[in-house]
């Protein structure tokens, strides 16, 4: 298969929310207290809501920035590529990268709306969260039909409200919801607790995929404050193995046989080892741990029900037959620092040699469209959805680096976790 | 290759220390205050030393016990298989499993002697630690020459004393030392700190392999106190990936080019994914993180210098050419619960089909003998070291389960981390 003939659907990109997102989506009663963008004394932008400040962290919007200007300091909208927050520009950036459709995770509300959940006034929080979801579906996804796969944020403080919101969003055509890889780390019951059953039930009934994104426990992997940041960056994706193990051994998959979950940005190359380990533990330890998977192995349950997701993972693709070829999906991660944008087709193409066309189609788009119930081709027929066709629309998109003197760093010493902590805003 | 022709050298087993270990190894001045075995009111045995009590945790000595009696409660010597603590019986148990030679990690002193390091009187601690190491080399390894590969414990509270002990042990023929996968978790400087340089230097100069065993940070992976124990058991080996990332990005490997480290019980099937990720991070982030590996990739440095170790890992063996075939080693894990004893040859044989004999030889024994500078064949010529030859010596070894009514558990509910915590002795 030629690179220009690929059809790419990314199940993991990120929206940097524009300042006007709540306009027209929140009732007058709550409008005054909805999150607002402010410009701080140093010129950086931040969301403020109920006494909480959320800055736009540098690494979360680095597409098009020279790598020596990466960092985690707060940034300004004016320093970002407009495709981070402007839907028309985003579509142009997707075209330039040959990406037909994309599922976008939130930025300032955090992966499963932790920012909203921290508000003391939960009626306000719910109004804001619903306004956010409406904006996401109606504007971010609705402006260019067929290009953005909708994803809801749930009100994690109440599983019954979560179920209601899942059903409300499904009625609007949204079949994905972002949840936490480890709610216990957020001060909530764990994945092993039946507290969440109303939520799982609603997702099950509405064919809504539960996406567990790396970092959605609000924690990063810090081996040591002295460690180079490369250590954390290396470990962060694979750390989702903890959620994978929780899922396998929890009652969730067995109690809700129609529920599908995704390990967003988790990578795939480690999964065959993990599943072999899971089955080894089952065979060797079930005598005293009392696990029971009936006539299946736990690895089989995982493979049937868990969507695996990768950005750049040649070893995983090589071993795709140790996974479920119908549940492997691809990610672009725009505009984060691990993204392959704007050369995703070339990055992916490097290790598709020898993969049959039918399997390439599953991995690049068919699986994503099926699991997220998304009808790409209604709006974008096959021949208009290819890398070649989309790139032809974007010949005028400037793909050169845009530098910002303010973000340039001095020094050549290895950057440690401590250095990073010093860049972070003190209030977050 | 036939199973009976394999030569098996295990780089990870465990000694349960016998009560008389310090006799004749510690000077009269410290003998009174050396660790002693006591029998508690409930009949279980424990070591006591300077106010600390260390019990024999059930899972650490379950070889030969029915799986429905596994658990972490304190046990008695009389409930263990004698091969756990008696060197003559251990050799018979090794013979029955066809294992020619074995490297043994400590039990009550913890993986890198944390138990000794907690003593307030550091002169006493050093005397005890040296006595332990002398016992290990002279008795545990010396009684049956050629069968036990020696492993030292270092005095982790002082890197200069560590260097001295490494040199003293090397002079006694010991070329392995157990250290921590994350000393920061023990309240000591991290692997990134030059604090440890005298230790690395001594290991480098004496060709001593530094073994980082899973759990040697004194921490287990607990996703949730509500999680089934299977979650922790699944995750514990792969958790060594954190130490692997620390090593790759720390100055250690680059500053000490002759130093070798081993990721004991870490498994191997996840390593190719990890190394691909490491190189991706290097290429994408070095512009701002300032890492420099000269004309190499970080994955190459890892593959050259880090010994990988597995118990049962068919996927890893299948992908051995993504690793360094000269640095893959095998483990039996006797008498722990993940051990394949007494059917290790059969368990390993399952996925050696299609592996060339020369590569089987490297994985099963040649690599281990080379990296640990151990001359097996001086004492046990090739034809006497095979699975078939050793098992022929052990026809009378009883391999049936030995049950203990006291350890049998009621109930069929999934066992959680909380249940496990309740089994643990309160004083540890």
Interface residues (C-beta under 8 A of the other chain):
Chain A: X66 X67 X68 X69 X70 X71 X182 X184 X189 X190 X191 X192 X193 X221 X223 X224 X225 X226 X227 X228 X229 X230 X231 X233 X234 X235 X237 X238 X241 X242 X243 X245 X246 X248 X249 X250 X267 X268 X269 X270 X272 X273 X274 X276 X277 X278 X280 X281 X282 X284 X285 X286 X287 X288 X289 X290 X291 X312 X313 X314 X315 X316 X319 X322 X337 X338 X409 X411 X412 X413 X414 X415 X416
Chain B: X66 X67 X68 X69 X70 X71 X182 X184 X189 X190 X191 X192 X193 X221 X223 X224 X225 X226 X227 X228 X229 X230 X231 X233 X234 X235 X237 X238 X241 X242 X243 X245 X246 X248 X249 X250 X267 X268 X269 X270 X272 X273 X274 X276 X277 X278 X280 X281 X282 X284 X285 X286 X287 X288 X289 X290 X291 X312 X313 X314 X315 X316 X319 X322 X337 X338 X409 X411 X412 X413 X414 X415 X416
